[in-house]
Amino acid sequence: MLFCEIKTHDTELLAKTPYRVGVYQASKELGGGVAQVQKTASKAQQLISSQFLTRIHEEDGTPTDTELSTTRPRQVVVIGSLREFTHNGAVNPEKMSSFELYRTSIQDVEVITFDELYERACFIVEDH
């Protein structure tokens, strides 16, 4: 399974003003998108786990009291553009590092920008 929260290409990735010098926090839309996809995946996982549990058996086929579910849905937020971090063709390293630190710290959610998604698609098409 895959759950995806899709914003627009011009949705801001970071707050407009720094939290402190050189530190930018995730925008409200980015934080909300991550929270939304996490909650949706969690609810789906709970529903599936309660309905589709697998019972563990001994080697001879005797059922045990142990049940497990192996569902772990993939979660993606597609949002914004890395161009937000450029000015006159140069990248703002403080904004870029703030964004990278945020998105790599989120467990189980991939945050990808529209320009990155486009580049991935181009690479896949060129490779075939």
N, C-alpha and C positions, 0 to 999 in steps of 0.2 A: 504494500500500500504506500501511497504517497499523498501527503497533504501539502498544499501550496497556497500561500497567501500572496496575491499579486497586487502590487500597487502600480503606479505609473512611472514612466522613465524620468519624469521631472519631480518626483517626490524627493524631498530632502532626506539625506542620509544622516546629517549631523545638525545640531542646533546652530543657529546663525552666530551666536556669540559664544566665546570660550567660557567654560566653567571656571577655569583658572588659566593662567598664562600657559599657552601651548597644549591645553587639555580641552577637547571638545567631547561633549556627550552625544549619545545617539539621539536622533530626532524623535519626537513623539510618535510619528508614523512608523518609524523603524522599530522602536520599542514595542509599540502596540501590535505591529504585524508579527513580531516574534512571539509575543504573549498569546496572540490569537491562534497561531498555528500550533503552539505547544498545547494549549487548552483543547483544541479540536482533536489533536492526535491522542491526548490523554483520555478524553471521553470515549473515543473510538476504541482505544486499547482496553479500557475497562469493560465496555460493552462486549467486545469480542472475547475477552478473557472469561467473562461470566457465562458466555454461551458456547464457547468452543474450546473448553479445557481438554487436555490430553491426559489420560490416566496412565501412570507408569506401571509396568508389569514386571514380575520376576522373570528369570530366564525360562522357567517352565510354563509361563503364561498366567500365573497367579497374580491378580490385581493387588496393588499396594494401596496405601492411603495417600500416596503422593500424586498430585496433579500439576501440570505445568502448561503454560502457554508461551509460544515462541514469537508472538506478534510484536514487532517493533517497527512501526511505520516511519518512513522517511519524511522529513519535514523541510520545506524550502520556503524562503521568502524572496520573491523577485521584486526589486525596488531600485529606483533611482539610477544614477549614472556616476561613474568615477570622474567624469568631467567636472563635477561639482568641486573637486579639489584643485582644479587648475585655474591659473590666472595668467593671461598673456602667454599661454603655452607652457608655463612652468607649474609643476606640482607643488602644492603646499605640503611639506613633509609632516607638519604637526597634525593637520587634518587627516592625511592619509594614514598615519600611524595610529591616530585615535580610532579611526574606523576599523583598521585591521585588528587592533587589539580587542575591540568590542566584538567583531564578528567571529574571531577565532576563539573567544572565551565562551561562546554559547554552545552548550552541549546538545548534540542531536539536531541542531537546526543549521542548515546551510543558507547563508545570506549571499545572494548573487545579484549583481546589478544588470540592468538591461544590456549595457555595452559588453559586459563579460559574457552574458548569455549569447549575444550575437556572435562574438568571437568564437565561442565554443561551437556554435552551429556551423560557422564558416569552416572551421578546422575539420569537423566531421564530414562535411560535404566535400571538401578538397581531398580528404583521405580516401574517399571511395571512388 
